[in-house]
Amino acid sequence: DGEWETPLINGGECAYVVRNESGWALCAIEQAYNDKKIDWKKPISCHLYPIRLREYSSFTAVNYHRWSPICDDACALGKELQVPIYKFVKNALIRKFGEEWYEELELIAEHLKEKK
């Protein structure tokens, strides 16, 4: 879309992936921040993933980006633990839109859940 993107290795995982001793994929930028080796957080677009934002003239669309098979394990675990995506990325959504916005999102999600 003509915007900056995170480089991927052969169309797969992010170039900034590091693995911990258990083999889990972690973000090297986030790890460096948490270890106080850098004083800036990873870009908001990375923090939000798998949420992608699209700016329009009067609103920002907040969309889920489904990337199979890369995210399949995370999606399966989220389903098993019953953690919807908006809760998984709560801190990133608050970072981007604020606490009040997120609280309204939770109210809407609960209302929709009750209607089902």
Backbone hydrogen bonds in HBPLUS format (Angstrom, degrees):
<---DONOR---> <-ACCEPTOR-->    atom                        ^
c    i                          cat <-CA-CA->   ^        H-A-AA   ^      H-
h    n   atom  resd res      DA  || num        DHA   H-A  angle D-A-AA Bond
n    s   type  num  typ     dist DA aas  dist angle  dist       angle   num
A0015-ALA N   A0007-PRO O   2.84 MM   8  5.62 153.0  1.91 160.7 153.1     1
A0009-ILE N   A0013-GLU O   2.91 MM   4  5.77 166.5  1.93 164.6 166.1     2
A0012-GLY N   A0009-ILE O   2.83 MM   3  5.34 159.9  1.87 119.5 126.5     3
A0017-VAL N   A0014-CYS O   3.22 MM   3  5.57 159.0  2.27 117.8 117.0     4
A0028-ALA N   A0016-TYR O   2.78 MM  12  5.36 162.6  1.81 159.5 165.5     5
A0018-VAL N   A0026-LEU O   2.86 MM   8  5.25 158.8  1.91 146.1 152.4     6
A0026-LEU N   A0018-VAL O   2.70 MM   8  5.25 160.6  1.74 167.2 171.0     7
A0020-ASN N   A0024-TRP O   3.07 MM   4  5.54 151.0  2.15 144.9 152.4     8
A0023-GLY N   A0020-ASN O   2.85 MM   3  5.21 160.3  1.89 115.0 121.4     9
A0031-GLN N   A0027-CYS O   2.88 MM   4  6.08 157.3  1.93 150.5 157.8    10
A0032-ALA N   A0028-ALA O   2.91 MM   4  6.02 156.8  1.96 142.3 148.1    11
A0033-TYR N   A0029-ILE O   2.99 MM   4  6.25 154.4  2.05 147.4 154.5    12
A0034-ASN N   A0030-GLU O   2.86 MM   4  6.09 166.8  1.87 153.0 156.5    13
A0035-ASP N   A0031-GLN O   2.88 MM   4  6.03 145.0  2.01 143.9 153.8    14
A0037-LYS N   A0032-ALA O   2.80 MM   5  5.07 160.0  1.83 164.4 160.2    15
A0036-LYS N   A0033-TYR O   2.91 MM   3  4.95 156.9  1.96 106.9 112.6    16
A0046-CYS N   A0043-PRO O   3.00 MM   3  5.45 129.6  2.26 109.1 121.4    17
A0047-HIS N   A0043-PRO O   3.06 MM   4  6.39 160.6  2.10 151.5 157.6    18
A0048-LEU N   A0044-ILE O   2.89 MM   4  6.00 151.8  1.97 151.3 157.1    19
A0049-TYR N   A0046-CYS O   3.20 MM   3  5.29 137.7  2.39  98.7 110.1    20
A0051-ILE N   A0048-LEU O   2.89 MM   3  5.22 163.1  1.92 121.2 121.9    21
A0065-HIS N   A0050-PRO O   2.73 MM  15  5.29 164.6  1.76 165.2 170.7    22
A0052-ARG N   A0063-ASN O   2.74 MM  11  5.27 163.8  1.77 157.0 162.8    23
A0063-ASN N   A0052-ARG O   2.91 MM  11  5.27 176.5  1.92 163.3 162.6    24
A0054-ARG N   A0061-ALA O   2.99 MM   7  5.05 149.2  2.08 139.0 145.1    25
A0061-ALA N   A0054-ARG O   2.81 MM   7  5.05 162.5  1.84 157.1 152.3    26
A0056-TYR N   A0059-PHE O   2.85 MM   3  5.31 152.9  1.92 166.2 174.5    27
A0071-CYS N   A0067-TRP O   2.87 MM   4  5.71 169.4  1.88 170.1 173.0    28
A0072-ASP N   A0069-PRO O   3.16 MM   3  5.13 156.9  2.22 105.0 112.1    29
A0075-CYS N   A0071-CYS O   2.93 MM   4  6.12 160.8  1.97 160.4 166.6    30
A0076-ALA N   A0072-ASP O   2.88 MM   4  6.07 156.6  1.93 150.1 156.5    31
A0077-LEU N   A0073-ASP O   2.99 MM   4  6.21 159.3  2.03 147.7 153.0    32
A0078-GLY N   A0074-ALA O   2.89 MM   4  6.07 159.9  1.94 147.5 153.5    33
A0079-LYS N   A0075-CYS O   2.93 MM   4  6.10 153.4  2.00 145.3 152.3    34
A0080-GLU N   A0076-ALA O   2.93 MM   4  6.15 160.6  1.97 147.4 152.9    35
A0081-LEU N   A0077-LEU O   2.86 MM   4  6.04 160.7  1.89 154.1 159.0    36
A0082-GLN N   A0078-GLY O   2.85 MM   4  5.64 108.1  2.37 130.0 146.7    37
A0083-VAL N   A0078-GLY O   2.79 MM   5  4.89 162.5  1.82 144.4 149.4    38
A0082-GLN N   A0079-LYS O   3.16 MM   3  4.81 146.5  2.28  93.0 103.0    39
A0087-LYS N   A0084-PRO O   3.01 MM   3  5.52 136.7  2.20 111.8 123.2    40
A0088-PHE N   A0084-PRO O   3.08 MM   4  6.40 152.4  2.16 148.5 157.1    41
A0089-VAL N   A0085-ILE O   3.01 MM   4  6.27 151.0  2.09 157.5 163.1    42
A0090-LYS N   A0087-LYS O   3.23 MM   3  4.80 163.1  2.26 104.2 103.5    43
A0093-LEU N   A0089-VAL O   2.90 MM   4  6.16 160.0  1.94 161.6 168.3    44
A0094-ILE N   A0090-LYS O   2.90 MM   4  6.15 160.8  1.93 159.0 164.4    45
A0095-ARG N   A0091-ASN O   2.87 MM   4  6.01 154.2  1.94 140.8 148.8    46
A0096-LYS N   A0092-ALA O   2.94 MM   4  6.16 150.2  2.03 145.5 152.7    47
A0097-PHE N   A0093-LEU O   2.74 MM   4  5.79 173.3  1.75 156.7 159.1    48
A0098-GLY N   A0094-ILE O   2.78 MM   4  4.32 140.7  1.93 115.5 125.9    49
A0102-TYR N   A0098-GLY O   3.18 MM   4  6.47 160.8  2.22 147.3 152.7    50
A0103-GLU N   A0099-GLU O   2.91 MM   4  6.17 158.7  1.96 155.5 161.2    51
A0104-GLU N   A0100-GLU O   3.07 MM   4  6.34 153.7  2.14 146.8 153.4    52
A0105-LEU N   A0101-TRP O   2.98 MM   4  6.31 152.5  2.06 147.1 155.2    53
A0106-GLU N   A0102-TYR O   2.95 MM   4  6.30 156.8  2.00 153.0 158.4    54
A0107-LEU N   A0103-GLU O   3.07 MM   4  6.38 156.0  2.13 145.5 151.4    55
A0108-ILE N   A0104-GLU O   2.98 MM   4  6.26 160.8  2.02 152.8 157.6    56
A0109-ALA N   A0105-LEU O   2.88 MM   4  6.12 162.2  1.91 154.3 159.6    57
A0110-GLU N   A0106-GLU O   2.91 MM   4  6.09 160.3  1.95 151.3 156.2    58
A0111-HIS N   A0107-LEU O   2.97 MM   4  6.14 157.9  2.02 145.9 152.3    59
A0112-LEU N   A0108-ILE O   2.92 MM   4  6.19 160.1  1.96 152.4 157.4    60
A0113-LYS N   A0109-ALA O   2.91 MM   4  6.10 151.5  1.99 145.0 153.4    61
A0114-GLU N   A0110-GLU O   2.98 MM   4  6.20 152.7  2.05 148.6 155.1    62
A0115-LYS N   A0111-HIS O   3.16 MM   4  6.41 140.9  2.32 141.0 151.1    63
A0116-LYS N   A0113-LYS O   3.27 MM   3  5.43 145.1  2.40  99.7 109.1    64
